[in-house]
Each structure stands twice: as C-alpha cells, then as structure tokens.
Amino acid sequence: MPSPSTPPAGSAAAAAAVLTSVHPDVIRTHILTRLDGPSLVAAASASSQLHSLSSDDCLWRDACVAAWPSVRDPRVAQAIAAFRSGHRSFFSDSYPVLHHHKLRRRRSPPPPPTPPAECLLSAVDVHYEGEAIFSRVHETETASGWFDCSPFRVDLLDLKESVPTRIQKSDGMSDEAWLRHLEESLSLSWIVVDPSRKRAANFSTRRPVSVQRHWLTGEVQAKYVTVVAGGPPGSAAEHVQCTATLTCGGKEGGRLHVREVSFQVEDMEGKSLSGKESLAILGEAMESGERKKAKRDSEGKERFEEHEERKRERRQRKQRREKALDLVCITVAVATFIGFWSFILFR
C-alpha cells in the first residue's frame, strides 16, 4: 500500500517524479524535442526541473516553426530575437486566442509611451487538413502620413498572382458538403508583430466564421474575424472587427488556387479604419488583450455572431433615432407652414 506522501499513480506529480530519475540530457534531447508548443507549455509547468530544461530557445523556435512556417522569415526571426524570452514569449503571445477585451480606466499613472512603430510584420499561414499550403510575411510601413490617413488594409497577393494548392472537390460532393468540409479543414493564422513593442498577437479565429461560394465566379471566400475593443463606449469604434479574408478559385473539378489573402479593421458600421486608428487599436490589443486557450473550434464563430447581433441592434437604434428626428422635422415644418398662413390670412 503506498504511503500517504506517495503521489497517486497517473497524476502529473507522479509523472514529474518519474522524470526526475531520467538524465536531463535524455529529457532535453529525446523527449522535449518531440513535443509541440502546447505540450511544451504543459511540460514546463509540471516541475521546476522541466521548467529549467524547457527554457532552451531552440525548443521554442522549433515549436513556433512547426506551427507557423512563416516564422522562418529573417525579418520575423530578427524581431522575435528582441522579445524578452525570445520564441517562448512569441509563442505565449501568438498561440492563445485573442479575446475581446474592455478598456478600463487606469487608477495608477499611465506607463511611459511606447515609441511609435515604424513597421508592422504580418506572418500569415494557411493550413488545410493540418498541412501548410500557404505561408507569407508582409511588412507594412507605418511612419508616413499616407499610412495615417489611408484605410488600413494588407494584401499579400497582387491582382494577377495566385498560389496553387492541393485542395480539390471530390466527385459527387454537394456544394453544401464542400463548404462545410472547407470550414472544418481550412485554418488561418494572421500574426501581427510589432518590433517596437516587442509584442505579437494572432488576429485570426483560425477556423473561419463563414465560408461562401460566389454564385457567378465560383470562387470560395473564407473569413476569419477577431473582435477587439476600440474607441469609447457608444462610439462606432467601441468594438472593431479584424477580418482576414482568404479567397480561392479554380476550374470546376480542378485544384483550388489562393487568389486573395487580405486583412483590414472595420468599426461597427462597416467603415474601414485609417492606418493611424488601426495601429493604435492593434497595439492596445497586443499590449493588454486577454489571451485564452479556445475550448472549442466554434468559439470564435460564436463571438463573431454576438458581434453581428450588436451591430444589428446598433443599426436598429440608429434607424429609430433617424425616424424620430424625421418626425420632429416634419412636425416643425407643418406647424411653421400653418402658422405662416394663419398669420397671412388673419392679419
């Protein structure tokens, strides 16, 4: 019979106790190198020994590259090298889902202002059935007046550019089943890296919130939307949606080609925000956005539907106010007209 101090078999403490008897080089070389990012996070929190052994940046670099091949790009690698804990910090910033966060009044003095970003890096990866089919890094210059005033939009492909994939519709599959399959199999990661702040965030729901097929061109468009806090309460930018759009097309029965991969920020009225406004919102989300592990793949879609419901309620309130204002204007106009002719007739 085990003693009261013996951890129960199968528990995390028991697993950690067994690992302490294994040579550290064996753990580092033959165990930790086989773990993906989430498993590496779990191992690092199991014991102080595993936490120490998993602090090697090479382990986290391999985990990041396995999840996001775009991290291999020298520009992204250079930015990650300046993070506090290198690839480990980058993973903790980028892997958890970025949740909507509310702006709170600061009771303490505000922190010193962060130097304005001279550029933003977008590290984008598209996976189909777990296999990477598209990876690209885009650098957006943010220091010019043109960027401040223009609508914020990032396009990864030129108009005539397309990237072939292995995605192909099976014979006999209905359009409804085809779109449902793509919704379950296509994932997208859009990580925005701010080298000035040394922070990053994933502004994609990974799974699409909608997949639609254009009735005329036959192109398939998948949208990935993350909702974050924006401006003051009651304003059109109180909540903003960061939308990554993936458009694929091709001949009937052939393989799909990626034809558009874009990203933009819109307010609750569907207006595209300027570069200056978007930069402030994205920066605030990277600094103070709440990050959580998604409990289920549909969680992002549910939050998007809640945001769409808030947008509908806002439109309805706006329409009611406009109708009330129109009624007041008509009443004033009629009263003025009657009063004028009464004055003329009975003068």
Secondary structure as the mmCIF struct_conf table of DSSP 4:
data_model
#
loop_
_struct_conf.conf_type_id
_struct_conf.id
_struct_conf.beg_label_comp_id
_struct_conf.beg_label_asym_id
_struct_conf.beg_label_seq_id
_struct_conf.end_label_comp_id
_struct_conf.end_label_asym_id
_struct_conf.end_label_seq_id
TURN_TY1_P TURN_TY1_P1 PRO A 4 SER A 5
BEND BEND1 THR A 6 THR A 6
HELX_LH_PP_P HELX_LH_PP_P1 PRO A 7 PRO A 8
TURN_TY1_P TURN_TY1_P2 ALA A 9 GLY A 10
BEND BEND2 SER A 11 SER A 11
HELX_RH_AL_P HELX_RH_AL_P1 ALA A 12 LEU A 19
TURN_TY1_P TURN_TY1_P3 THR A 20 SER A 21
BEND BEND3 VAL A 22 VAL A 22
HELX_RH_AL_P HELX_RH_AL_P2 PRO A 24 VAL A 26
HELX_RH_PI_P HELX_RH_PI_P1 ILE A 27 ILE A 31
HELX_RH_3T_P HELX_RH_3T_P1 LEU A 32 ARG A 34
HELX_RH_AL_P HELX_RH_AL_P3 GLY A 37 ALA A 44
TURN_TY1_P TURN_TY1_P4 SER A 45 ALA A 46
HELX_RH_AL_P HELX_RH_AL_P4 SER A 48 LEU A 53
TURN_TY1_P TURN_TY1_P5 SER A 54 SER A 55
HELX_RH_AL_P HELX_RH_AL_P5 ASP A 57 ALA A 67
HELX_RH_3T_P HELX_RH_3T_P2 PRO A 69 ARG A 72
BEND BEND4 ASP A 73 ASP A 73
HELX_RH_AL_P HELX_RH_AL_P6 PRO A 74 ALA A 81
TURN_TY1_P TURN_TY1_P6 ALA A 82 ALA A 82
BEND BEND5 PHE A 83 PHE A 83
TURN_TY1_P TURN_TY1_P7 ARG A 84 GLY A 86
HELX_RH_AL_P HELX_RH_AL_P7 HIS A 87 SER A 94
BEND BEND6 TYR A 95 PRO A 96
STRN STRN1 VAL A 97 LEU A 98
BEND BEND7 ARG A 107 SER A 108
HELX_LH_PP_P HELX_LH_PP_P2 PRO A 109 ALA A 117
BEND BEND8 GLU A 118 GLU A 118
STRN STRN2 CYS A 119 TYR A 128
TURN_TY1_P TURN_TY1_P8 GLU A 129 GLY A 130
STRN STRN3 GLU A 131 GLU A 141
BEND BEND9 ALA A 143 SER A 144
HELX_RH_AL_P HELX_RH_AL_P8 GLY A 145 CYS A 149
BEND BEND10 SER A 150 SER A 150
STRN STRN4 PRO A 151 PRO A 151
HELX_LH_PP_P HELX_LH_PP_P3 PHE A 152 PHE A 152
STRN STRN5 ARG A 153 ASP A 155
BEND BEND11 LEU A 157 LEU A 157
TURN_TY1_P TURN_TY1_P9 LEU A 159 LYS A 160
STRN STRN6 VAL A 163 GLN A 168
HELX_LH_PP_P HELX_LH_PP_P4 LYS A 169 SER A 170
TURN_TY1_P TURN_TY1_P10 ASP A 171 GLY A 172
HELX_RH_AL_P HELX_RH_AL_P9 ASP A 175 SER A 185
STRN STRN7 LEU A 186 ASP A 194
TURN_TY1_P TURN_TY1_P11 PRO A 195 LYS A 198
STRN STRN8 ARG A 199 ASN A 202
BEND BEND12 SER A 204 SER A 204
STRN STRN9 ARG A 206 ARG A 206
BEND BEND13 ARG A 207 ARG A 207
BEND BEND14 VAL A 209 VAL A 209
STRN STRN10 SER A 210 ARG A 213
TURN_TY1_P TURN_TY1_P12 TRP A 215 THR A 217
STRN STRN11 VAL A 220 ALA A 229
BEND BEND15 GLY A 231 PRO A 232
TURN_TY1_P TURN_TY1_P13 PRO A 233 GLY A 234
BEND BEND16 SER A 235 SER A 235
TURN_TY1_P TURN_TY1_P14 ALA A 236 ALA A 237
BEND BEND17 GLU A 238 GLU A 238
STRN STRN12 HIS A 239 GLY A 249
TURN_TY1_P TURN_TY1_P15 GLU A 252 GLY A 253
BEND BEND18 GLY A 254 GLY A 254
STRN STRN13 ARG A 255 GLU A 266
TURN_TY1_P TURN_TY1_P16 MET A 268 GLU A 269
BEND BEND19 GLY A 270 GLY A 270
HELX_LH_PP_P HELX_LH_PP_P5 LYS A 271 LYS A 271
STRN STRN14 SER A 272 SER A 272
HELX_LH_PP_P HELX_LH_PP_P6 LEU A 273 LEU A 273
STRN STRN15 SER A 274 SER A 274
HELX_RH_AL_P HELX_RH_AL_P10 GLY A 275 SER A 288
STRN STRN16 ARG A 291 LYS A 292
BEND BEND20 LYS A 295 ARG A 296
TURN_TY1_P TURN_TY1_P17 ASP A 297 SER A 298
HELX_RH_AL_P HELX_RH_AL_P11 GLU A 299 LEU A 345
TURN_TY1_P TURN_TY1_P18 PHE A 346 PHE A 346
#
